[in-house]
Amino acid sequence: MRTIIKNATIINEHRTFEGSVLIEGEFIKSIFTEEPGDEIFQQARIIDASGKILIPGVIDDQVHFREPGLTHKGDIYTESRAAVAGGVTSYLEMPNTKPPATTIEELNKKFDRAAETSMANYSFYMGATNDNLEELKKIDKKKVCGIKVFMGSSTGNMLVDNEKTLNALFAEIDSIIATHCESEHIIHENTKLYTARYGENLPIRFHPLIRSEEACYESSAYAVELAEKYNTRLHILHVSTERELSLFDSKPLSEKKITAEVCVHHLWFDESDYEKYGNRIKWNPAIKTVTDKNALLEGVKANKLDVIATDHAPHLLSEKEGFCLSAASGGPLIQHSLLAMLEMSRCGKLSKEMVIEKMCHSPAQLFNINKRGFIREGYYADLVLIDPNASYFVEKENLLYKCEWSPFEGTEFHAKIDKTFVNGNLVYDKGKIQEGRLGKPLGFNER
């Protein structure tokens, strides 16, 4: 199958230019900056992209698709459908399922399931525990994106809190270690403090006070200390505070061994939004002050923060009910992450080129993903066509999440995903999912 996307405004590798892209099979065959010859159009599906923007597919480096064991919230099929509708063509999924992916056997089951149902390309982190170091060393680094270490209480039984174990992990693991950093003892002390003063039924506004700036900074600083001590490849997930930015360099990504991610919700919301959205914007780490939000955006522009992702983590609305200490943390975002960041660009907060860098190029470079994340000849044809002149109003009727809600309900975005290609296949077209087209396992080059 040959497809030519012609007359597009292409945003790729810090350039914006008019051009056309020829897809042959799974790959990008040619990129044209002038009108291609007539022979290019022969026996090809022609898509006129005049007035539209063509970008590489988004790579989300942190999602929770809930399979196995938590599939009442979401599963690989439903959430990957939502992903491609949002322009996300590849994802890296977390290990805190039931059972957790803390053994090679359980990890392989997730790959097998994704091969049967995932509409986007995929890889999976293996989860660290206090006693599975030898199992972690068995991973296939050409297939598995990295090791996830929960240095905070977000996932209960996967908390790694043994100092000897943490030192061994950072010393002996030669894959990327991706961390959730919040200090358990500070969270515990803050919980005791506020419940003693105000009782157990704390409203949501206490969430960023309990899972505080200090809790985030202390844990992130400890992770950086270990990484520097052992020369470990460290990637700190969902940075949420201004103070943590002091831990990271503004060097080019290619020169870093310690990198950081920021999530869409920490760039979009701040603590003033708890009154309107309540538990719907309860995440761990917590959404914090407007000062933190603005500093994180500056951190993106200064290249202290390398990747923009979602931490897509669906729960049923019934699970989000209750008080601060009982309501579930996390929410669905992957269908709207690209549109949200393009909306921030439209408002002048950062350039479209930087959105593409942080959501497409940088994840591919950081994880050394084979032939993805860029519009280049010979690369997989993971492409997204965006209509920048159309409006998209988020409402329950157009949500694809299994949990059937979004914190963006009622929001109008001033752009729309027109088409998404995964491995050369048109999987999403003007609001319709093209069923039966499956993604592929991601490959990783030597790191």
C-alpha positions in Angstrom: 0.0 0.0 0.0 1.3 3.4 -1.0 0.0 6.6 0.5 1.1 10.1 -0.2 0.2 13.0 2.2 0.7 16.1 0.1 0.8 19.8 0.7 1.2 19.5 4.5 2.7 21.9 6.9 5.4 19.6 8.4 6.7 20.2 11.9 9.8 18.0 12.4 13.2 18.4 14.1 12.7 22.1 14.9 11.7 23.0 11.4 8.3 24.0 10.0 8.0 23.7 6.2 5.6 22.8 3.4 6.0 19.4 2.0 4.7 15.9 1.1 5.4 12.5 2.6 5.3 9.2 0.7 4.5 6.1 2.7 5.2 2.6 1.4 4.1 -0.3 3.5 5.2 0.4 7.1 7.8 3.0 6.4 8.3 6.6 5.2 9.7 6.2 1.7 10.3 9.8 0.7 9.9 13.4 1.9 9.4 16.1 -0.7 9.8 19.8 -0.2 8.7 20.5 -3.8 5.8 19.1 -5.8 6.6 15.4 -6.5 6.5 14.1 -10.1 3.4 12.5 -11.5 4.8 9.0 -11.2 4.8 9.3 -7.4 1.0 9.5 -7.4 0.5 6.4 -9.5 -1.2 3.6 -7.6 -1.1 5.6 -4.4 -3.8 6.8 -2.0 -3.6 10.5 -2.1 -4.4 12.6 1.0 -4.5 16.4 0.4 -3.2 17.9 3.6 -3.5 21.5 2.5 -4.0 23.7 5.6 -3.1 20.9 8.0 -0.1 20.1 10.1 1.8 16.8 9.8 3.9 15.6 12.8 5.5 12.4 14.0 3.3 10.2 16.2 3.5 11.1 19.9 5.4 8.7 22.2 3.9 8.6 25.7 6.6 7.3 28.1 4.2 6.8 31.1 0.8 5.2 30.9 -1.2 2.8 33.1 -3.5 0.7 30.8 -4.7 -1.5 33.8 -4.3 -4.9 32.2 -4.2 -7.5 33.8 -6.4 -7.4 36.9 -7.8 -3.9 36.8 -9.7 -4.0 33.5 -12.9 -2.5 34.9 -10.9 0.8 34.7 -9.3 0.3 31.3 -7.4 -2.3 29.2 -4.8 -2.3 26.5 -7.5 -2.4 23.7 -9.7 0.5 25.0 -6.9 2.8 26.1 -4.8 2.2 22.9 -7.9 3.2 20.9 -8.1 6.4 22.9 -4.3 6.9 22.3 -4.4 6.8 18.5 -7.5 9.1 18.5 -5.3 11.5 20.4 -2.3 11.2 18.1 -0.3 8.9 20.4 1.2 6.1 18.3 3.5 4.5 20.9 3.4 4.1 24.6 5.5 2.7 27.5 3.3 1.0 30.1 3.7 0.7 33.8 4.1 -2.5 35.9 1.6 -1.9 38.7 -1.1 -4.2 37.5 -2.6 -7.3 39.2 -0.4 -9.3 39.3 2.4 -6.8 38.9 4.9 -7.1 36.1 7.8 -7.9 38.5 8.8 -11.2 36.9 9.8 -12.1 33.3 6.8 -14.4 33.1 4.3 -11.7 34.0 6.1 -9.1 31.8 5.9 -11.5 28.8 2.2 -12.0 29.3 1.7 -8.2 28.8 3.6 -8.3 25.6 1.5 -11.2 24.4 -1.7 -9.5 25.2 -0.6 -6.3 23.5 0.2 -8.3 20.4 -3.4 -9.4 20.3 -5.2 -6.1 21.0 -3.0 -2.9 21.0 -3.7 -0.4 18.2 -0.6 1.6 19.1 3.0 0.4 19.4 4.1 -0.7 22.8 6.7 -1.6 25.4 6.4 -2.3 29.1 8.5 -1.4 32.1 9.4 -4.2 34.5 8.7 -3.3 38.1 11.3 -3.3 40.9 10.5 -4.7 44.4 12.6 -5.1 47.5 13.6 -8.6 46.5 13.6 -9.1 42.7 17.0 -7.7 41.6 18.2 -10.9 40.0 15.0 -11.1 37.9 15.4 -7.5 36.7 18.8 -8.4 35.3 17.2 -10.9 32.9 15.2 -8.4 30.8 15.7 -8.2 27.1 17.0 -4.6 26.7 16.1 -4.6 23.0 12.5 -5.2 23.9 11.9 -3.8 27.5 12.0 0.0 27.8 13.3 0.1 31.4 12.9 -0.6 35.1 10.3 1.2 37.2 11.1 2.0 40.8 8.4 3.4 43.0 10.3 5.5 45.6 7.0 6.6 47.1 3.8 5.0 48.4 1.7 5.4 45.3 1.4 1.7 44.6 1.5 0.0 48.0 3.2 -3.4 47.6 5.6 -2.1 44.9 7.2 0.5 47.1 11.0 0.0 47.2 12.0 1.5 50.5 15.0 -0.7 51.5 18.2 1.5 51.3 20.4 -1.5 50.6 18.1 -2.6 47.8 18.0 0.9 46.2 21.8 1.0 46.3 22.0 -2.4 44.6 19.5 -1.4 42.0 21.3 1.8 41.0 24.7 0.0 41.1 23.8 -3.1 39.1 21.0 -2.3 36.7 22.3 -1.1 33.3 18.9 -0.2 31.9 17.1 3.1 32.3 15.7 3.3 35.8 12.5 5.4 35.8 11.4 6.6 39.2 8.3 7.8 41.0 9.8 10.0 43.6 7.8 11.0 46.8 9.2 10.5 50.3 7.1 8.0 52.2 8.1 9.2 55.6 7.3 12.8 54.9 3.9 11.8 53.5 3.2 9.8 56.6 4.2 12.6 58.9 2.1 15.2 57.0 -0.9 12.8 57.1 -0.5 12.5 60.9 -0.2 16.3 61.2 -3.3 17.2 59.2 -5.6 14.4 60.5 -4.7 15.3 64.1 -5.7 18.9 63.4 -8.7 18.5 61.1 -9.9 14.9 61.3 -9.8 12.0 58.8 -12.3 13.6 56.3 -9.9 16.0 54.7 -11.0 17.8 51.6 -9.0 17.6 48.4 -7.2 20.9 49.0 -5.0 19.0 51.6 -3.7 16.6 48.9 -0.7 18.9 47.8 0.0 19.7 51.5 0.3 16.0 52.4 2.1 14.9 49.2 4.2 18.1 49.5 7.0 19.9 47.7 9.3 18.6 50.4 8.2 15.0 49.9 8.9 15.3 46.2 12.2 17.1 46.5 13.7 14.8 49.1 13.0 11.7 47.1 14.1 13.1 43.8 17.3 14.4 45.3 18.0 11.0 46.8 17.4 9.3 43.4 19.8 11.8 41.7 22.4 11.2 44.5 22.3 7.5 43.8 22.5 7.9 40.1 25.5 10.2 40.4 27.2 7.8 42.8 26.8 4.8 40.5 26.7 6.5 37.1 23.2 5.2 36.6 20.9 6.1 33.7 18.0 7.7 35.6 14.7 9.2 34.4 12.6 10.9 37.0 8.9 10.8 36.1 6.2 13.4 36.7 8.2 16.2 38.2 5.7 18.5 39.9 7.6 21.3 41.8 9.8 24.3 41.0 12.3 23.2 43.6 13.0 19.9 41.9 14.2 21.8 38.8 17.4 22.6 40.6 18.4 18.9 40.3 18.5 18.9 36.5 20.8 20.3 33.8 19.9 22.3 30.7 22.3 20.4 28.6 21.3 18.8 25.3 19.5 15.5 25.9 22.2 13.5 24.1 24.7 14.6 26.9 22.5 13.7 29.9 22.4 10.6 32.0 19.8 12.0 34.4 16.6 13.1 32.7 13.2 14.2 33.8 9.6 14.1 32.6 6.7 16.5 33.3 3.0 15.6 32.8 0.3 17.5 31.0 -1.8 17.9 34.1 1.1 19.6 36.0 1.4 22.1 33.2 -2.3 22.7 32.8 -3.8 22.7 36.3 -2.8 24.2 39.6 -4.2 24.1 43.2 -6.8 26.8 42.4 -8.5 24.2 40.1 -9.3 21.8 43.0 -12.4 23.9 43.8 -13.8 23.3 40.4 -12.6 19.8 39.5 -12.2 18.3 43.0 -10.9 14.7 43.0 -11.0 14.5 39.2 -7.5 16.2 39.2 -6.2 14.2 42.1 -2.9 12.7 41.0 0.3 11.4 42.7 2.4 13.5 42.8 -0.2 16.2 43.5 -1.0 19.2 41.4 0.6 22.1 43.3 0.8 25.9 43.1 0.6 28.2 40.2 4.2 29.1 40.9 5.1 25.5 40.5 3.1 25.2 37.3 4.7 28.2 35.7 8.2 27.1 36.7 7.6 23.7 35.2 6.7 25.4 31.9 9.9 27.4 32.1 11.8 24.2 32.8 10.5 22.7 29.6 11.7 25.7 27.6 15.0 25.6 29.3 15.5 21.9 28.6 15.6 20.9 32.2 12.5 18.8 31.6 13.0 16.5 28.7 9.7 14.8 28.0 6.0 15.7 28.2 3.8 12.7 29.0 0.5 11.9 30.6 0.7 9.4 33.5 -2.6 8.2 32.0 -4.2 6.3 34.9 -7.9 5.7 34.5 -10.3 5.0 37.5 -14.0 4.8 37.6 -15.7 8.0 38.8 -17.0 6.0 41.7 -13.4 5.3 42.7 -12.6 9.0 42.6 -15.3 9.8 45.1 -14.7 10.5 48.8 -12.3 12.6 50.8 -8.6 13.4 50.2 -7.2 10.3 51.8 -9.7 7.8 50.3 -10.3 8.9 46.7 -8.2 7.2 44.0 -5.3 9.1 42.5 -5.0 9.3 38.8 -7.1 10.0 35.7 -7.4 9.5 32.0 -5.5 11.9 29.7 -4.1 10.2 26.6 -6.8 11.1 24.2 -6.3 14.8 24.8 -2.7 15.3 25.7 -1.5 16.5 22.3 -4.5 18.8 21.9 -3.9 20.3 25.3 -0.3 21.1 24.6 -1.2 22.5 21.2 -3.7 24.7 23.0 -0.9 25.9 25.3 1.1 26.7 22.1 -1.8 28.6 20.6 -1.9 30.7 23.8 1.8 31.6 23.3 3.2 29.5 26.2 5.6 27.4 24.1 6.2 26.8 20.4 4.6 24.0 18.4 8.2 22.9 17.5 8.9 22.5 21.2 5.7 20.5 21.7 6.8 18.1 19.0 10.3 17.9 20.4 9.1 17.0 24.0 6.3 14.7 23.0 7.7 12.9 19.9 11.5 13.4 19.4 12.8 13.4 23.0 11.1 10.2 24.1 12.5 8.4 21.1 15.9 9.8 21.7 15.9 9.3 25.5 14.9 5.6 25.2 16.8 5.1 22.0 13.7 3.7 20.2 14.4 2.2 16.8 13.2 4.3 13.8 10.4 6.2 15.5 9.7 9.7 16.8 10.8 11.6 13.7 9.7 12.1 10.1 12.7 10.6 8.4 13.1 8.4 5.3 13.3 4.8 6.4 11.6 5.4 9.7 8.2 3.8 10.6 5.3 5.8 9.3 3.9 6.8 12.6 2.3 10.1 11.6 -0.4 12.5 12.8 -2.3 14.9 10.7 -3.8 17.9 12.6 -6.4 20.4 11.5 -5.4 23.6 13.3 -8.5 25.5 12.1 -11.1 23.1 13.6 -12.5 23.2 17.1 -12.9 20.1 19.3 -15.2 20.2 22.3 -14.6 17.4 24.8 -17.8 15.8 25.9 -18.8 12.4 27.2 -20.1 11.3 23.8 -16.7 11.5 22.1 -14.6 9.9 24.9 -13.0 6.6 24.2 -11.7 5.8 27.6 -13.3 2.7 29.3 -13.8 4.8 32.5 -16.0 7.2 30.4 -14.9 10.5 31.9 -12.2 13.1 31.5 -11.0 16.1 33.5 -11.1 18.0 30.2 -14.9 17.5 29.7 -16.4 20.9 28.8 -13.0 22.1 27.4 -12.8 23.5 23.8 -9.6 22.9 22.0 -8.8 25.0 18.9 -7.3 22.1 16.9 -8.4 18.6 16.0 -6.7 15.3 15.3 -7.6 14.6 11.7 -5.8 11.3 11.0 -3.3 9.0 12.8 -1.1 6.5 11.0 0.6 3.6 12.9 3.2 1.7 11.0 1.8 3.1 7.7 -1.7 2.0 8.6 -4.5 4.6 8.8 -5.9 3.8 12.2 -7.9 6.9 13.0 -9.7 9.0 10.4 -11.9 12.0 11.1 -13.4 10.7 14.4 -13.5 7.0 13.3 -11.3 4.2 14.5 -10.2 1.8 11.8 -10.4 -1.5 13.6 -8.2 -4.5 13.0 -4.9 -2.5 12.6 -2.5 -3.4 15.4 0.6 -1.8 16.7 4.0 -3.5 17.0 6.4 -4.0 19.9 8.9 -1.2 20.1 12.6 -2.0 19.5 15.4 -0.3 21.4 18.9 0.3 20.1 22.0 -0.1 22.3 22.0 2.4 25.1 
